[in-house]
Amino acid sequence: MDYKSIEITKGFNTQAFKEKVKEYMMASGIEGKMISFVLTDTQIIDEAFIENLNNLLNTGSIPNLMLPEDNDQIVNGVRPVAQ
């Protein structure tokens, strides 16, 4: 299993956090990689991080995370496995 975490840099914001989560979700869903995402309390620099993770855990998705072209990529990526 791959261990993944975010690295907080000076310009890191909620949008950058969502992009990292999206990257990890795509890698685990389409590429089939087993990923362990770890977030420590010192990495939570914005309350929106918690809200996004809460949405992900409760509903399985983060609102407005995937664009329509991302959905096409996901469908085309998992189609061979589903068939």
Chimera marker file (.cmm) of the C-alpha trace (Angstrom):
<marker_set name="trace">
<marker id="1" x="0.000" y="0.000" z="0.000" r="1" g="1" b="0" radius="0.5"/>
<marker id="2" x="1.291" y="3.452" z="-0.876" r="1" g="1" b="0" radius="0.5"/>
<marker id="3" x="1.510" y="5.944" z="1.971" r="1" g="1" b="0" radius="0.5"/>
<marker id="4" x="0.340" y="9.402" z="0.871" r="1" g="1" b="0" radius="0.5"/>
<marker id="5" x="0.245" y="12.658" z="2.762" r="1" g="1" b="0" radius="0.5"/>
<marker id="6" x="0.138" y="16.311" z="1.824" r="1" g="1" b="0" radius="0.5"/>
<marker id="7" x="3.031" y="18.679" z="2.156" r="1" g="1" b="0" radius="0.5"/>
<marker id="8" x="1.985" y="22.076" z="3.440" r="1" g="1" b="0" radius="0.5"/>
<marker id="9" x="3.761" y="24.848" z="1.571" r="1" g="1" b="0" radius="0.5"/>
<marker id="10" x="3.416" y="28.606" z="1.750" r="1" g="1" b="0" radius="0.5"/>
<marker id="11" x="0.677" y="28.919" z="-0.872" r="1" g="1" b="0" radius="0.5"/>
<marker id="12" x="-1.209" y="25.751" z="0.081" r="1" g="1" b="0" radius="0.5"/>
<marker id="13" x="-4.966" y="26.386" z="0.200" r="1" g="1" b="0" radius="0.5"/>
<marker id="14" x="-8.274" y="24.548" z="0.017" r="1" g="1" b="0" radius="0.5"/>
<marker id="15" x="-8.151" y="24.253" z="-3.765" r="1" g="1" b="0" radius="0.5"/>
<marker id="16" x="-4.679" y="22.689" z="-3.615" r="1" g="1" b="0" radius="0.5"/>
<marker id="17" x="-5.956" y="20.275" z="-0.953" r="1" g="1" b="0" radius="0.5"/>
<marker id="18" x="-8.885" y="19.263" z="-3.152" r="1" g="1" b="0" radius="0.5"/>
<marker id="19" x="-6.550" y="18.725" z="-6.115" r="1" g="1" b="0" radius="0.5"/>
<marker id="20" x="-4.324" y="16.415" z="-4.037" r="1" g="1" b="0" radius="0.5"/>
<marker id="21" x="-7.328" y="14.413" z="-2.823" r="1" g="1" b="0" radius="0.5"/>
<marker id="22" x="-8.585" y="14.216" z="-6.413" r="1" g="1" b="0" radius="0.5"/>
<marker id="23" x="-5.168" y="12.971" z="-7.563" r="1" g="1" b="0" radius="0.5"/>
<marker id="24" x="-5.183" y="10.246" z="-4.910" r="1" g="1" b="0" radius="0.5"/>
<marker id="25" x="-8.775" y="9.247" z="-5.716" r="1" g="1" b="0" radius="0.5"/>
<marker id="26" x="-7.994" y="8.953" z="-9.429" r="1" g="1" b="0" radius="0.5"/>
<marker id="27" x="-4.885" y="6.870" z="-8.728" r="1" g="1" b="0" radius="0.5"/>
<marker id="28" x="-6.773" y="4.475" z="-6.490" r="1" g="1" b="0" radius="0.5"/>
<marker id="29" x="-9.893" y="4.277" z="-8.636" r="1" g="1" b="0" radius="0.5"/>
<marker id="30" x="-8.595" y="4.198" z="-12.195" r="1" g="1" b="0" radius="0.5"/>
<marker id="31" x="-5.078" y="2.856" z="-11.743" r="1" g="1" b="0" radius="0.5"/>
<marker id="32" x="-6.084" y="0.448" z="-8.978" r="1" g="1" b="0" radius="0.5"/>
<marker id="33" x="-3.349" y="1.545" z="-6.589" r="1" g="1" b="0" radius="0.5"/>
<marker id="34" x="-3.895" y="0.875" z="-2.901" r="1" g="1" b="0" radius="0.5"/>
<marker id="35" x="-3.372" y="4.229" z="-1.171" r="1" g="1" b="0" radius="0.5"/>
<marker id="36" x="-3.325" y="5.072" z="2.510" r="1" g="1" b="0" radius="0.5"/>
<marker id="37" x="-4.010" y="8.796" z="2.954" r="1" g="1" b="0" radius="0.5"/>
<marker id="38" x="-2.787" y="10.213" z="6.248" r="1" g="1" b="0" radius="0.5"/>
<marker id="39" x="-3.566" y="13.707" z="7.496" r="1" g="1" b="0" radius="0.5"/>
<marker id="40" x="-2.207" y="14.914" z="10.824" r="1" g="1" b="0" radius="0.5"/>
<marker id="41" x="-3.632" y="17.684" z="12.961" r="1" g="1" b="0" radius="0.5"/>
<marker id="42" x="-0.731" y="19.999" z="12.085" r="1" g="1" b="0" radius="0.5"/>
<marker id="43" x="-1.600" y="19.709" z="8.381" r="1" g="1" b="0" radius="0.5"/>
<marker id="44" x="-5.113" y="21.033" z="8.893" r="1" g="1" b="0" radius="0.5"/>
<marker id="45" x="-4.588" y="24.724" z="8.201" r="1" g="1" b="0" radius="0.5"/>
<marker id="46" x="-8.159" y="25.425" z="7.092" r="1" g="1" b="0" radius="0.5"/>
<marker id="47" x="-11.492" y="24.181" z="8.418" r="1" g="1" b="0" radius="0.5"/>
<marker id="48" x="-12.528" y="23.414" z="4.854" r="1" g="1" b="0" radius="0.5"/>
<marker id="49" x="-10.098" y="20.476" z="4.885" r="1" g="1" b="0" radius="0.5"/>
<marker id="50" x="-12.184" y="18.837" z="7.618" r="1" g="1" b="0" radius="0.5"/>
<marker id="51" x="-15.449" y="19.646" z="5.844" r="1" g="1" b="0" radius="0.5"/>
<marker id="52" x="-14.186" y="18.075" z="2.613" r="1" g="1" b="0" radius="0.5"/>
<marker id="53" x="-12.959" y="14.943" z="4.373" r="1" g="1" b="0" radius="0.5"/>
<marker id="54" x="-16.221" y="14.706" z="6.301" r="1" g="1" b="0" radius="0.5"/>
<marker id="55" x="-18.165" y="14.852" z="3.024" r="1" g="1" b="0" radius="0.5"/>
<marker id="56" x="-15.898" y="12.220" z="1.522" r="1" g="1" b="0" radius="0.5"/>
<marker id="57" x="-16.365" y="9.867" z="4.457" r="1" g="1" b="0" radius="0.5"/>
<marker id="58" x="-20.125" y="10.410" z="4.780" r="1" g="1" b="0" radius="0.5"/>
<marker id="59" x="-21.234" y="10.541" z="1.138" r="1" g="1" b="0" radius="0.5"/>
<marker id="60" x="-18.269" y="9.141" z="-0.790" r="1" g="1" b="0" radius="0.5"/>
<marker id="61" x="-17.642" y="12.369" z="-2.681" r="1" g="1" b="0" radius="0.5"/>
<marker id="62" x="-16.539" y="15.965" z="-2.275" r="1" g="1" b="0" radius="0.5"/>
<marker id="63" x="-18.929" y="18.507" z="-3.824" r="1" g="1" b="0" radius="0.5"/>
<marker id="64" x="-17.646" y="20.102" z="-7.045" r="1" g="1" b="0" radius="0.5"/>
<marker id="65" x="-14.445" y="18.045" z="-7.026" r="1" g="1" b="0" radius="0.5"/>
<marker id="66" x="-14.797" y="16.281" z="-10.369" r="1" g="1" b="0" radius="0.5"/>
<marker id="67" x="-15.309" y="18.105" z="-13.639" r="1" g="1" b="0" radius="0.5"/>
<marker id="68" x="-17.346" y="16.556" z="-16.485" r="1" g="1" b="0" radius="0.5"/>
<marker id="69" x="-14.153" y="15.579" z="-18.329" r="1" g="1" b="0" radius="0.5"/>
<marker id="70" x="-12.936" y="13.883" z="-15.133" r="1" g="1" b="0" radius="0.5"/>
<marker id="71" x="-16.129" y="11.836" z="-15.050" r="1" g="1" b="0" radius="0.5"/>
<marker id="72" x="-15.486" y="10.747" z="-18.656" r="1" g="1" b="0" radius="0.5"/>
<marker id="73" x="-11.939" y="9.735" z="-17.711" r="1" g="1" b="0" radius="0.5"/>
<marker id="74" x="-13.247" y="7.709" z="-14.755" r="1" g="1" b="0" radius="0.5"/>
<marker id="75" x="-15.910" y="5.922" z="-16.833" r="1" g="1" b="0" radius="0.5"/>
<marker id="76" x="-13.437" y="5.094" z="-19.610" r="1" g="1" b="0" radius="0.5"/>
<marker id="77" x="-10.842" y="3.988" z="-17.064" r="1" g="1" b="0" radius="0.5"/>
<marker id="78" x="-13.058" y="1.504" z="-15.224" r="1" g="1" b="0" radius="0.5"/>
<marker id="79" x="-15.018" y="0.257" z="-18.252" r="1" g="1" b="0" radius="0.5"/>
<marker id="80" x="-12.625" y="-2.647" z="-19.046" r="1" g="1" b="0" radius="0.5"/>
<marker id="81" x="-12.756" y="-3.849" z="-15.461" r="1" g="1" b="0" radius="0.5"/>
<marker id="82" x="-16.540" y="-3.594" z="-15.319" r="1" g="1" b="0" radius="0.5"/>
<marker id="83" x="-16.979" y="-5.571" z="-18.534" r="1" g="1" b="0" radius="0.5"/>
<link id1="1" id2="2" r="1" g="1" b="0" radius="0.2"/>
<link id1="2" id2="3" r="1" g="1" b="0" radius="0.2"/>
<link id1="3" id2="4" r="1" g="1" b="0" radius="0.2"/>
<link id1="4" id2="5" r="1" g="1" b="0" radius="0.2"/>
<link id1="5" id2="6" r="1" g="1" b="0" radius="0.2"/>
<link id1="6" id2="7" r="1" g="1" b="0" radius="0.2"/>
<link id1="7" id2="8" r="1" g="1" b="0" radius="0.2"/>
<link id1="8" id2="9" r="1" g="1" b="0" radius="0.2"/>
<link id1="9" id2="10" r="1" g="1" b="0" radius="0.2"/>
<link id1="10" id2="11" r="1" g="1" b="0" radius="0.2"/>
<link id1="11" id2="12" r="1" g="1" b="0" radius="0.2"/>
<link id1="12" id2="13" r="1" g="1" b="0" radius="0.2"/>
<link id1="13" id2="14" r="1" g="1" b="0" radius="0.2"/>
<link id1="14" id2="15" r="1" g="1" b="0" radius="0.2"/>
<link id1="15" id2="16" r="1" g="1" b="0" radius="0.2"/>
<link id1="16" id2="17" r="1" g="1" b="0" radius="0.2"/>
<link id1="17" id2="18" r="1" g="1" b="0" radius="0.2"/>
<link id1="18" id2="19" r="1" g="1" b="0" radius="0.2"/>
<link id1="19" id2="20" r="1" g="1" b="0" radius="0.2"/>
<link id1="20" id2="21" r="1" g="1" b="0" radius="0.2"/>
<link id1="21" id2="22" r="1" g="1" b="0" radius="0.2"/>
<link id1="22" id2="23" r="1" g="1" b="0" radius="0.2"/>
<link id1="23" id2="24" r="1" g="1" b="0" radius="0.2"/>
<link id1="24" id2="25" r="1" g="1" b="0" radius="0.2"/>
<link id1="25" id2="26" r="1" g="1" b="0" radius="0.2"/>
<link id1="26" id2="27" r="1" g="1" b="0" radius="0.2"/>
<link id1="27" id2="28" r="1" g="1" b="0" radius="0.2"/>
<link id1="28" id2="29" r="1" g="1" b="0" radius="0.2"/>
<link id1="29" id2="30" r="1" g="1" b="0" radius="0.2"/>
<link id1="30" id2="31" r="1" g="1" b="0" radius="0.2"/>
<link id1="31" id2="32" r="1" g="1" b="0" radius="0.2"/>
<link id1="32" id2="33" r="1" g="1" b="0" radius="0.2"/>
<link id1="33" id2="34" r="1" g="1" b="0" radius="0.2"/>
<link id1="34" id2="35" r="1" g="1" b="0" radius="0.2"/>
<link id1="35" id2="36" r="1" g="1" b="0" radius="0.2"/>
<link id1="36" id2="37" r="1" g="1" b="0" radius="0.2"/>
<link id1="37" id2="38" r="1" g="1" b="0" radius="0.2"/>
<link id1="38" id2="39" r="1" g="1" b="0" radius="0.2"/>
<link id1="39" id2="40" r="1" g="1" b="0" radius="0.2"/>
<link id1="40" id2="41" r="1" g="1" b="0" radius="0.2"/>
<link id1="41" id2="42" r="1" g="1" b="0" radius="0.2"/>
<link id1="42" id2="43" r="1" g="1" b="0" radius="0.2"/>
<link id1="43" id2="44" r="1" g="1" b="0" radius="0.2"/>
<link id1="44" id2="45" r="1" g="1" b="0" radius="0.2"/>
<link id1="45" id2="46" r="1" g="1" b="0" radius="0.2"/>
<link id1="46" id2="47" r="1" g="1" b="0" radius="0.2"/>
<link id1="47" id2="48" r="1" g="1" b="0" radius="0.2"/>
<link id1="48" id2="49" r="1" g="1" b="0" radius="0.2"/>
<link id1="49" id2="50" r="1" g="1" b="0" radius="0.2"/>
<link id1="50" id2="51" r="1" g="1" b="0" radius="0.2"/>
<link id1="51" id2="52" r="1" g="1" b="0" radius="0.2"/>
<link id1="52" id2="53" r="1" g="1" b="0" radius="0.2"/>
<link id1="53" id2="54" r="1" g="1" b="0" radius="0.2"/>
<link id1="54" id2="55" r="1" g="1" b="0" radius="0.2"/>
<link id1="55" id2="56" r="1" g="1" b="0" radius="0.2"/>
<link id1="56" id2="57" r="1" g="1" b="0" radius="0.2"/>
<link id1="57" id2="58" r="1" g="1" b="0" radius="0.2"/>
<link id1="58" id2="59" r="1" g="1" b="0" radius="0.2"/>
<link id1="59" id2="60" r="1" g="1" b="0" radius="0.2"/>
<link id1="60" id2="61" r="1" g="1" b="0" radius="0.2"/>
<link id1="61" id2="62" r="1" g="1" b="0" radius="0.2"/>
<link id1="62" id2="63" r="1" g="1" b="0" radius="0.2"/>
<link id1="63" id2="64" r="1" g="1" b="0" radius="0.2"/>
<link id1="64" id2="65" r="1" g="1" b="0" radius="0.2"/>
<link id1="65" id2="66" r="1" g="1" b="0" radius="0.2"/>
<link id1="66" id2="67" r="1" g="1" b="0" radius="0.2"/>
<link id1="67" id2="68" r="1" g="1" b="0" radius="0.2"/>
<link id1="68" id2="69" r="1" g="1" b="0" radius="0.2"/>
<link id1="69" id2="70" r="1" g="1" b="0" radius="0.2"/>
<link id1="70" id2="71" r="1" g="1" b="0" radius="0.2"/>
<link id1="71" id2="72" r="1" g="1" b="0" radius="0.2"/>
<link id1="72" id2="73" r="1" g="1" b="0" radius="0.2"/>
<link id1="73" id2="74" r="1" g="1" b="0" radius="0.2"/>
<link id1="74" id2="75" r="1" g="1" b="0" radius="0.2"/>
<link id1="75" id2="76" r="1" g="1" b="0" radius="0.2"/>
<link id1="76" id2="77" r="1" g="1" b="0" radius="0.2"/>
<link id1="77" id2="78" r="1" g="1" b="0" radius="0.2"/>
<link id1="78" id2="79" r="1" g="1" b="0" radius="0.2"/>
<link id1="79" id2="80" r="1" g="1" b="0" radius="0.2"/>
<link id1="80" id2="81" r="1" g="1" b="0" radius="0.2"/>
<link id1="81" id2="82" r="1" g="1" b="0" radius="0.2"/>
<link id1="82" id2="83" r="1" g="1" b="0" radius="0.2"/>
</marker_set>
